[in-house]
Each structure stands twice: as C-alpha cells, then as structure tokens.
C-alpha cells in the first residue's frame, strides 16, 4: 500500500484541528503508541493525535482520506492481535481523551459512554445504581470500551451473559469521509434494514471510528459463589464442563487453567499458591444470583458433576477475600505468561463439547513439534487460550517451522466446527490464517464491505486482510 508520508503541512493542519499539545511527533512521545500487548512487535507511527470529540475526529479523517494518509485508531493498547499497531506509519488516532460516562439511564437500563472509558470504571459506576455491565475481559482495569467493541471482547462471564456484542444498542461512528452517523436505535429490538451496529462491532477500526456508545445494562446479581476443582486429567476437566450444563446448571463463569498458568501468575503477583504434583488442571466455577439457597443447591449439583468426572477435590471460596484471591490469580495469567518470555497466544474456540478433543490435539501437536504450551481460558464457552512459549527454541524454528504447527492447531479448530479467534480479533498477527477457516466467498464479501466504507483503504490498513487476501 502506498500512503503519503507525513509532511510539515500535514502537522500544521493537525495542530489546527486538535491543538499543538495533542500532536505528538518526537520518538519518546511516540514510543508508547508503537506497541500493544501483542508479542514483542513494535511499529512507530509518524505522528500521534489525541482528538477530544467526534467533530475533531471527523476533520482528521476527512483530511487524511483526501491526502491518502494511513490512520490507525487506538484505545488503551491492551490488544493481543496487533490491531492498534501502525504498520504503515502515518497517524495513530488515540481515543484516550474521549473518556466520559455521558449518562446512566436507570429507567431504561442504558448507559451512554465515550470509547475511552475504562471497562471497570463503567462497571463500578453502574453497580452503584444497582445495575450490571457484564463483559469483563482480563484487562478490564485498563482496557477501553472502544477497544472492547473493536474486538467484541468477552471475558469469563460471557458464558452466562454474552460478549460485548450483546450489550451494544447503538453507536455514533465517524466515517472516513468525515460524516458522523448513528448506526441504529437505542432500542432492545432492531429490525430496520441491515444492522450496521453489529457490523461495526468486531471490525477492528477498519470501517469507521466509534465516538459514542449506547449500552444495555441489566440488574446486578446480589450474590456470587466460587468453586475451585483440581483434576489429575485435563481431559476429564474439559469433559466436566459440558457435564455441568447437561445437569441443568447455568454458572456465570467456568474457567480452565493448567497448573503452569497459576504457577506463573502466582510468581509474578508474589502470591502463594501450592499445587500438588498430581494436579494437571483446574476448573474455576462461579455461580451468581439473588437467592442464596438456590445458588447453594446449584453448587452442590456442580460438585457432584465434578466428582463424577474424577475431580480430586472441590474447594469452596468462603469469603470475599478468597474469591478475589482466586480471580486475581486467574486474571494475572495472561500477563504472567509473557513475563520474561517470548510467546505467541492463540485464541482458539470450538463448540463446548469439543473442548477435550481440542485440548488433547493442542498437546499432541506441541509435543510433536517440541514446544511448550500453557493453556487456559473460558472453558464454558469453548474458548481456549493457547500460549506458546519460546523458551530455548531456535529463532529459525520460531520464525518459520512454528507457523506450520499453528496452522495444524487452526485446522483442528475448523474440523471441530470452531474458529481461530473467539475474542482477541484478527488484527495483524492472525490475518495470514484467515484462509484456514474462511472460504474465499466470505473473504470477498468482507473485502467488498471494507471497500464500501473505506475505498482508499486508509483506516487501520494491514489488519484482518493480507495483501493477497
């Protein structure tokens, strides 16, 4: 792709739009925008812009489209697929100043927010009013809601409550030509032509830039209970997950963790967590609701299922501190896995009942190729995060042969009627694998949609599609 390099006249125009202090050009200021949480990748933009509102974003996009300048939208930079990396230089357009919770409508159970609001900040604000915003990615304490929309983020409680997609009613979006549109209506039902709202969710900033979000809220559950079950067999742990649902239970979270995941997390967080030698997997299961007695009965049923599937024990978190302790360990695994190690994280997802086959296949492939994996994830919805660690592997293997093994993992996902990403998106690092699971007809339709919204291809170029696809 041939984009116009940033010129002095462009910088002058950007300063006119957003103000001089929000136009960053020196290397030290650009360094935080050169990477996200994806592996060890780094791409410096030529300039980073920090607009304050939709009007300023519209002016930037119109100018960049007219002058063929690449624009990479960016939220908090917590992504795991390279979606916020300026691979063609040009402009990083940061939404960090669009950080207002505009309103919380208790009558209609809705919130109107800007894309730079941190996920956990919204959760806490609505909780004060007895309301609940369920999507809770591991990075909820730092990730922006705009980024959550870009990838349709999930998290542990997507099992019961759904992903970000299930809570977005309407969006304000700036198009590449500077027009500002609303994609739908602030209603629970919508059947008025094509659903542009859902088209934008998961599009990774390739079609437009979200500047306002209308979210659905629900009543907050009053109580939560948490169980931790160790297993001697990871496959039995995976089989137990579907058994829980077949028994009529509906947990709010059901997480699978290999022991190495907890070990790495405990070490990084300086927490104590003893793992007996015979333990090869854990399930972390949460039940929520308003009626404590019913929840306890559900936990009893879940415990029976776990023991039937050869759980070594079922531990009950009896206090709020114990629940927070286990969740802190679980949420720390992603950061701990990559701490002091080069890694690749694959976001595999299959129908829930196929999870034992996926796990066994991943381990067989990793053994055959000679690399170490740490697996964990949202077992309840079939989403297994496969972390591949470089350890002592050669650069030659890491940069070349490993790709063949990853393709085998994704081909297994396809055979099991799954796909290559459940919540991390495609971005930069997964685009070359799209053809493994996506027929050419589907890719052609996606390219046509991209062209309709962004004819020159300036919006987040180099993401989702390769040059060939």
N, C-alpha and C positions, 0 to 999 in steps of 0.2 A: 504494500500500500504506500502510495506517495502522498505524504502530507506536507503542508507548508511549515517550515521551521519558524519558531517564534522570532519576530523582528522587534526592533525598538518601537516601531509604530504600533505594534500589537500591544506591547506592555503599556504604552501611553493610553490606549483605548481601554484596557482592563482597569487601569487606575482610575480612569474617568467613571467607570461603571461601579466599582466596589470600594474605591478609596485606596490610596497608596499603601497604607499599612496592611491591607489584606491581599496584596500582590507579592508573593514570595519568590525570589529568584536565586538567592545565594545558596550554595551547596549545604551549608549547615542547617538552613531553614527547610530545605527540600528533603533532607535525609529521612525524617520521619514518614514522609509520603512516598518513599522509594520502595517500601516493602510492606507486606502484611504478615499474617501468621502462616503463610504457605511456605513450607520447607525453608530453604535458605535463599530464595530468589530476591533479586533487587533490580529495579528499573527506575532510574531518576527521571522525573518529568522535567520539562524546561521551565515551567512556572506552576505554582500552586495558587489557586484563587479561593477566597473564602467569602462568598456572597452572603447577604443577610436575608434575602427573601426571594420569592418566585420571580418578581419583576427583574431583579438583577441577574438571576439565572437565565431568564428569557433573553436578555440583552447579550449575555455571554454566548449562548448557543447560536443565536442569530448571527453574531459576528463570526464565530468560529466556522459555522456552516458556510457562510459567504466566502470565507477566506481559506477553506479547506484545512482547518487546524483540528487535530485529534483532541478529543475531550474524554477523560476518564473520570466518571463520577466516583466519589469515595465517601464512605461513612467513617466508622471508627477504625477501620483497618484490621478487624479481627477475623476476616475471612480465611478459608482454608483451601481455596481453589485458585487463588491468584486473580480474582475478579476485580480487585482495586489497583492493579499494577499498570503503570503507564508504559506498556511495552513498545509503543511508538512515540514516546516522548510527549511533546505537546503539553496540554493543560491537565492538571489534576484539579477537579472541581469538588471541593470539600463542602459537605453539608453541616459541618460542626457548629456553625452559628445559627442554624435553623433548629433550635433546641427547646422550643416552648411546648408545654402542655396547654393548648389553647382553651380547652373546656372539658369538663367531665359532666355528662348529662345523665343524672341519676334516674330521671323519669323514663328515658328511652334506652338506658343501659348502653351508652355510647361515649366514646372519647374522641376528641379531635386533637391531633398532635402534629408536630413537625417531624421530619425524618431524622433529625439529630438528637432526639430524645433517647436516653439510655433505657433499654428494656426494663431493668429492675426499678428504675425511677418511676416509670409508669405503673408497674405492679404495686409499688408501695403507695403511690398516690391514690389509686382506685381502691386498694384494700382499706384505706382509712374511711372510705364511704361504703364499706360492706360489699364491694364489687371485686371481680376477679378477671384478670387478663392472663390466661393460662400459658401461652407459648413461652418456654423458659430454656433457651439454649444455654450450654455450659458457660458461655461468655456473657451471660445476662447482666453482669455487673459492669460491663464496659461496652457491649455492642449496641449499635444504634438501631432503632426500629426501621429506618430506611433500608439498612443492610439486611435486616430480617426479611423485609419484603422482597428485596432483590433476589434472595435465595429461597424464599418460602421456608424460613427456618423452623425447626421443630423443637426438640428437647425431650426430656424424659416424660413429661405429661402430655405429649402429643398422643400417647397411647389411648388415653381416655377422652381427651378434649380436642385433638386435632392440631394441625400446624398453623403457622401464621395465616396461610391462605383462608382458613376457616373463620377468621375474625376480621378480615378487611371488607368493609362495606362499600367504600368509595375512595377515590384518590384524586388529588389535584396533581396534574402532571404537566411539565413543560416539555413541549415537543422541540425537535431540532430546529424548526423554523421560527422559534420564539413564541409560538401560540401556547396559551395556557388553557387546558381543558379539565373538566371533571369527567371521570371515566364511567360513572354510573349514578346511583342514587343512594341516599342514606336510609335504605330500607332492608329488611331482613330477606325479602324476596326480590328477585330481579329477573325479568324475562322480556327484555326490551331490546331485541336485536343481539348482536354479538356482545359478549361480556368482555369489554375492554379492561375492566378491573382485574379480572383473573389472568388476562393476557399479560398485563404488566407485572403481576406477581411471579417471581422466578425468572424474569427476563434479564436480570443482572445489569440493569442500566444500559442496555443496548437499544432500547426503543424510545426512552424518554427519561426525564428526571423527576422523581416524586418529590413534591414540595409540601403536601398536606395529606394526612391520613385520617380517615374516619374508621374507627374500630368498634366492633361489637364487644360488649362486656357481658359477663354472667354473674350470678350471685356467688359469693365466695363460700366454699365449704368450711364448716366450723371446725372440723377435726381431721387430723391425719394420724395414721398408724404406719409403722415401718418395720419390715421384717428383713433379716439378712440370713441367707441359707448357703452354707458351703456344700460343695459336691466333690466327690472323688473323680467323677466323669463329666467333662464339659458337655459331651453329647447328651447325657442324661439331664443336665441342667437345661439345655436347649429344649429337650423334649418336654420337660416340666412346664415350660412357658405355655405351650398350647393346651396342656392338661388343665391349667388354671382356668382358661376360658371355657373349655369343654365342661368344667364343673359348674359353670354358671356365674363365675366371679367376674368382676369388672374393676381391676385395680387401676389406680391413676398413674402408676409407673411400674415398670418391670425391666430392670437393668441387668445385663450380663457383664461380668468382669472376670478376666483372667487374673490369677494371683499377682503376676508381674505388674499389672495395672495398679493395683492397690499398693504394691511394694514401692514402685516408682513415685506414686503420689505421696505416700507417707514420708518417704525420704525427702522429697522437695519441700513439703509443708512442715517438716520436722514434727511429725505426729507418730505416735506409737500404734502399730497395728501388727499383732502377731498372727502369722499364717502357718498353721500346722503343715507338715510335709505332705500329708495325704490329700490336702485340698488342691484341686486343679481348676476350680471355677466357683464363682459366687453368683447368686441372684439377689438383687436388692429390690424389694417389692413394697410399694406404698399403696395404702387404701385410704380414701378420703370420703367425707360425707358429713351429714348433720346429726345422725342418730348413732350414738356410740355403741349401743348394744348390737345393732345390725352390723356395724363395722367389725366388731369383735367376732361375730359369727362368721363373717366373710374371711377373716384372718384364720379362724380355726379350719375352715374348709380348705383354704390355700395351704395351710400347714400339712393337712392330710395328703393333699396332692403332692407336695414337695417330698414328703417321706415315702410316698408310693413310688416316686421316681428316684429313690435312693439318696435323698439329701442326708448328709452326715448329721446335721443339726438344723434347727430353726431358731434363730436368735431374735428377740423382740426388743426394739428400742423403747425403753420405758419412760424416758424423759425427753423434753425438747432439746436438751444439750446432746443427748445421744443421737437423736435424729439429725441434728445439724452436723455432728461429727461424721456420721456415715455419708451424708450428702456432700460434705466438704471434701472428703476423700474421693468420692466418685467424680465430682466436678473438676478436681485437680488432675485427673489422669491425662487429659489432652496436653496440658502444659508440661506435665512431668515427663511424658513420653519423649518429647522432643528436646528436653533439657539436656544439654551436653551431648547430644547425639544427632547425627543427620538422619532424617527419616522421610518417609512418604506415607501419607494417610489416605486410604481408600474408603469411600463412603458407601459400601455395598448395601443393598436392600433386596430382600426376597419376601414372598408370602410367608407369614409367620411359621406355618407348619414345616416349611422347608429349611428353617434355620439350622437344625442339626446337620443336614447334608452340606449346607454352605460352610459351616464351621469346620467340619471334617475335611472338606475339599480344600479349604484355605490352608489347613495344616499339612495336608498331603503335598500340595504344591510347594509350600515353603520348605518342607523337608527335602523334596526332590531337587530344588534349586539351591538349597543350602543357605537360606536366610532366616532370621528370627522375626517373628511377628508377635505383637501384643494386641489382642482382640478385646474389645469392649463395645458396649453400645446399647441401643434401645431394643432389647430382645422382644418386647411386647409387640412392636410393630415390624419386626424382621430386619431392623436396621443395625448392621454390624460394622463398626469402625475397625478396619484392619490397618494397624500401624506396622510398617515395615522398617526395621532398624538397620542402619548401615553397618554398625559395629566394625568389624575388621575386614569387611568386603572390599575388594579392589575397586578403584574408580572405573576400570574397564567394565566390570560386571554391573556396577551400579548404574552406569550411564547407558549401557547397551543391552546386556542379557536380561536384566531385571524387567525390562519392558515386555518381554515375551511371557514372563511369569504373570505379570499383571493382566495381560490380555487373557491368559488362561482363567484367572480368577473372574474376570468380567464375562467370559464366555460361559462359565459355570452359572453366574447370576442369570444370564439370559436363558440358559437351559431350565432354570428353576422358575422362569417367568418373573424374574426380578430385573433390576437395572443398576447402573453404575453410580448413581447418586441419589440419596434419599433426602438430604437437607443441606449439603455443602455447595451444591451447584456444579457447573461445568467450568466456567471461568477460563483460565489459561491452561492449567495442567491436565484437565480431563478431556479437552476438545479432541485430541487425537484418537480417543477411544469411542467417540460418538458412533462411529460406523460399526462398532462391535454389536451395539444393541439397537441402533436406529436405522430403519430401511431408508434407502435413497429418496423414496417418495416423501417421507416425513421430513427429511433434511431439506428437500427442495421447497416444501411448503414453509418451513421456518425461514429459509433464506428469502423467500418472497415477502413474508411478513416484515422481516428486517428491512428490506429494500423499500417497502411502502412507507415505513416510519422514518427511515434514515437513508435516503438514496445515495449519498456520498460516503456513507459508512464511517462517519467521524465519531459516533457515540460508542465509547468503550471498544475500540477496534482490537481485533486479535483475541476476542473472547467467544466462547461457545463453538464457533466455526473455525476450522483451519482454512488456509488459503485454498486447499484442494476441495474442501467440503463446503 
